[in-house]
Amino acid sequence: MTANYSLERFSTARFAVKEAWEAKWARRMALFFLQLLILTVLLHRFAGLGTPAAINLIAVSVAALFIAMVIALISLIRIWFGGQSGASEDFAAIFVALLGLALPAYFLSKAVLLPPLTDVQTSPADALQFTALANERPRDANLLVNPDAEKSELQAEAYPDIGPMFLERSAPEVFAIVNEAVSRLGWTVLVNETPGESGLGRIEATDQSLIMAFTDDVVIGVKGDDAHTLIDVRSASRYGMHDFGANADRIRKLYAEINTTLEKGEKTVLEQAAPKDAEEPVAKPVEPARKKTKRSVRKRR
């Protein structure tokens, strides 16, 4: 009886497994800084959090998420060789960290592939100048300076497609097209000076990024005569040391909208010039009536 009781106790004994403390803290750390990252975006976009503070909080959150992932990986190695528990906590920490680092990693790849520019211009040698927006920019914003030879060369290598747009149209007509394009893009216009008799027109507007709602400034110059017009654009970020290609993309979007308007206008002109007869259904020719033949009628006898 005593022997059986001892065997039963031995068979039901449970050995305590030590839990890796790093796993739990890695998960908690990843969750906290993911929430901080999301809260920073919401506060900057909807609650008026300052852009410099938002940039600093994003940098801290990204660094902490990366550290949490490293801690979780080290904990997994310890669990593999030491037999501790907590692997599920480590995998949860890695998943949360990767979730928070996905978008920053995308922008990091752009920072590696593109030059550190915050001011992109279609004519760097003859840079457009901001007037009203120069006073609207905060004091701690990036300085608006004309690009030097090094930055102009970097821009030319990274964005060879960015340059002035030439159109064989009058300056007032092109200015109206540019205004329509700016309106469709949803930019906030502060200055709108028509070309008039001088043939010089200016538009100053602001645009906001999609996720963080960072404000960038844009100035558009329209100059020409009754037959030829040139469009110049300058897009400048207010904060940061790298625009991740946003300013060049903004100029491309403007040019795309202008081309869309031009194509739509040419299509409308062609539709109006189309002959109306081509739209009307063509009447089918009427076949001539067949002549009736006389048939011999047999008289009944």
C-alpha positions in Angstrom: 0.0 0.0 0.0 2.8 2.4 0.9 4.7 1.5 -2.2 1.7 2.2 -4.4 1.1 5.5 -2.7 4.7 6.6 -3.4 4.4 5.6 -7.0 1.2 7.6 -7.4 2.9 10.7 -5.9 5.9 10.3 -8.2 3.7 9.9 -11.3 1.7 13.0 -10.6 4.6 15.3 -9.5 5.0 18.5 -11.5 8.3 20.1 -11.9 8.3 24.0 -11.7 9.6 25.6 -15.0 11.3 28.9 -14.6 9.8 31.7 -16.8 12.0 34.0 -18.8 11.4 37.4 -17.3 12.6 39.2 -20.5 9.6 37.7 -22.5 7.0 39.4 -20.4 8.8 42.8 -20.3 9.4 42.6 -24.1 5.7 42.2 -24.7 4.7 45.0 -22.3 7.3 47.3 -23.9 6.2 46.6 -27.4 2.5 47.2 -26.5 3.2 50.4 -24.7 5.3 52.0 -27.4 2.9 50.9 -30.2 0.1 52.6 -28.3 2.3 55.7 -27.9 3.1 55.7 -31.7 -0.6 55.6 -32.5 -1.5 58.2 -29.9 1.2 60.5 -31.3 -0.3 60.3 -34.8 -3.8 61.0 -33.5 -2.7 63.9 -31.3 -0.7 65.6 -34.1 -3.5 65.2 -36.6 -6.5 66.1 -34.5 -5.4 67.6 -31.2 -2.8 70.2 -32.3 0.4 68.4 -31.0 3.4 70.3 -32.3 5.3 68.8 -35.2 8.7 68.8 -33.5 7.3 67.1 -30.4 5.5 64.6 -32.6 8.7 63.8 -34.6 10.6 63.2 -31.3 7.9 60.9 -29.9 7.8 58.9 -33.1 11.6 58.5 -33.0 11.5 57.3 -29.4 8.6 54.9 -30.1 10.4 53.4 -33.1 13.6 53.0 -31.2 11.8 51.4 -28.3 9.9 49.0 -30.6 13.2 47.9 -32.1 14.7 47.3 -28.7 11.7 45.3 -27.6 12.0 43.1 -30.6 15.7 42.5 -29.9 15.0 41.6 -26.3 12.3 39.1 -27.4 14.8 37.5 -29.8 17.4 37.2 -27.1 14.8 35.7 -24.8 13.8 33.1 -27.4 17.5 32.0 -27.6 17.6 31.6 -23.8 14.4 29.6 -23.8 15.7 27.4 -26.6 18.9 26.5 -24.7 17.7 26.9 -21.1 14.2 25.4 -21.3 12.4 28.3 -19.7 8.8 29.2 -20.5 7.6 32.4 -22.1 8.0 31.8 -25.8 4.4 32.9 -26.5 5.2 36.2 -24.8 8.3 36.7 -27.1 6.4 35.9 -30.2 3.6 38.4 -29.2 6.3 41.0 -28.6 7.9 40.4 -32.0 4.5 40.6 -33.8 3.5 43.9 -32.1 7.0 45.4 -32.7 6.9 44.4 -36.4 3.4 45.9 -36.7 4.6 49.2 -35.3 7.8 49.2 -37.4 6.2 48.4 -40.7 5.5 51.9 -41.8 8.7 53.4 -40.4 10.7 50.7 -42.2 9.1 51.8 -45.5 10.1 55.4 -44.9 13.6 54.2 -43.8 14.0 52.5 -47.1 13.2 55.8 -48.9 15.7 57.6 -46.7 18.4 55.2 -47.8 17.5 55.3 -51.5 16.8 59.1 -51.8 19.0 62.1 -50.9 18.3 64.1 -47.8 16.4 67.0 -49.4 13.5 69.0 -47.9 13.2 71.6 -50.7 12.6 70.5 -54.3 12.3 73.0 -57.2 11.7 72.6 -60.9 14.2 75.5 -61.6 16.9 75.4 -58.9 19.0 78.0 -60.8 16.1 80.5 -60.8 14.3 79.5 -57.5 10.8 80.7 -56.8 10.5 82.7 -53.6 7.7 82.5 -51.0 6.0 85.7 -49.9 3.0 85.2 -47.7 4.0 81.6 -46.7 7.4 82.8 -45.6 5.6 84.7 -42.8 3.3 81.8 -42.1 6.1 79.3 -41.4 6.9 78.7 -37.7 10.1 80.1 -36.4 11.6 76.7 -35.7 10.8 75.5 -39.3 13.4 74.7 -41.9 15.0 77.8 -43.4 14.0 78.7 -46.9 17.3 79.1 -48.8 18.3 78.9 -52.4 19.8 75.5 -53.2 23.5 75.3 -53.7 25.3 73.4 -56.4 25.6 70.2 -54.3 21.8 70.0 -53.6 20.9 70.9 -57.2 23.1 68.0 -58.3 21.6 65.6 -55.8 18.1 66.6 -57.0 19.0 66.2 -60.6 20.3 62.7 -60.0 17.4 61.5 -57.8 14.6 63.2 -59.7 15.6 63.7 -63.3 11.9 64.0 -64.3 11.4 67.1 -62.1 11.6 70.3 -64.3 9.5 73.1 -65.7 6.5 72.4 -67.8 6.1 74.2 -71.2 2.7 74.6 -72.8 1.8 76.1 -76.1 -1.1 78.0 -74.6 -1.7 81.5 -73.3 -0.7 82.4 -69.7 -4.3 83.2 -68.5 -5.5 79.8 -69.9 -2.7 77.9 -68.3 -3.2 79.7 -65.0 -6.9 78.7 -65.0 -5.8 75.1 -65.6 -3.3 75.2 -62.8 -6.0 76.6 -60.4 -8.3 73.8 -61.3 -5.6 71.2 -60.7 -4.7 72.7 -57.3 -8.4 72.7 -56.3 -8.8 69.0 -57.2 -5.7 68.2 -55.1 -7.3 69.8 -52.1 -4.5 72.3 -51.4 -5.1 75.4 -49.2 -4.5 78.5 -51.3 -3.1 81.6 -49.6 -2.0 83.6 -52.6 -3.6 83.6 -56.1 -2.2 86.3 -58.4 -3.5 86.1 -62.0 -1.0 86.7 -64.8 -2.7 89.8 -66.1 -1.0 92.0 -68.7 2.5 91.1 -67.4 2.0 87.4 -68.0 3.2 86.6 -64.5 1.0 84.6 -62.2 1.7 83.1 -58.7 -0.1 80.6 -56.4 1.1 79.9 -52.9 -0.6 77.0 -51.1 -0.1 74.4 -48.3 -0.5 70.7 -48.5 -0.7 68.1 -45.7 0.8 64.6 -45.7 -1.7 61.7 -45.6 -0.9 60.0 -42.3 0.8 62.5 -40.0 -0.7 65.6 -41.6 2.7 67.3 -41.8 2.3 70.7 -43.5 4.4 71.5 -46.5 4.5 74.8 -48.6 4.1 75.1 -52.3 4.6 78.0 -54.7 3.7 77.9 -58.4 4.9 80.4 -61.0 3.1 80.8 -64.3 4.7 83.1 -66.9 4.3 83.5 -70.6 2.5 85.3 -73.4 -0.5 84.6 -75.7 1.1 81.5 -77.2 3.7 80.0 -74.8 3.6 79.5 -71.1 6.1 78.0 -68.5 5.1 76.5 -65.2 7.6 76.4 -62.3 6.9 74.7 -58.9 8.7 74.7 -55.6 7.7 72.4 -52.7 9.3 72.7 -49.3 8.9 70.8 -46.1 8.6 72.7 -42.9 10.2 70.2 -40.6 12.6 67.3 -40.7 16.0 66.6 -42.4 14.5 64.3 -45.1 11.3 64.6 -47.0 11.3 60.9 -48.1 10.5 62.0 -51.7 7.3 63.7 -50.7 8.1 67.1 -52.4 9.0 65.5 -55.7 5.8 63.3 -55.6 3.8 66.5 -54.9 5.1 68.2 -58.0 4.4 65.0 -60.0 0.8 64.9 -58.8 0.3 68.6 -59.8 1.7 67.9 -63.3 -0.5 64.8 -63.6 -3.6 66.8 -62.8 -2.7 69.5 -65.3 -2.2 66.8 -68.0 -5.6 65.3 -67.1 -7.2 68.7 -67.5 -5.5 69.2 -70.9 -6.6 65.8 -72.1 -10.1 66.4 -70.9 -10.2 69.8 -72.7 -8.9 68.3 -76.0 -11.4 65.5 -75.8 -14.2 68.0 -75.3 -13.1 70.1 -78.3 -13.0 67.0 -80.5 -16.4 66.0 -79.3 -17.8 69.4 -80.1 -16.1 69.4 -83.5 -17.5 66.0 -84.5 -20.1 66.2 -87.3 -23.7 65.8 -86.1 -24.6 63.7 -89.1 -22.3 61.0 -87.9 -24.3 60.7 -84.7 -27.7 60.4 -86.5 -28.8 57.0 -87.6 -28.6 56.5 -91.4 -31.9 55.8 -93.0 -32.1 52.4 -94.8 -32.9 52.6 -98.5 -36.5 51.7 -99.3 -36.7 48.8 -101.6 -38.8 49.4 -104.7 -42.2 47.8 -104.8 -42.5 44.7 -106.9 -44.7 44.9 -109.9 -47.8 42.8 -109.8 -48.0 40.2 -112.6 -51.2 39.4 -114.3 -52.3 35.9 -113.8 -54.6 34.2 -116.1 -57.9 33.7 -114.6 -59.7 30.6 -115.6 -63.3 31.2 -116.2 -65.7 28.7 -114.8 -67.8 27.1 -117.3 
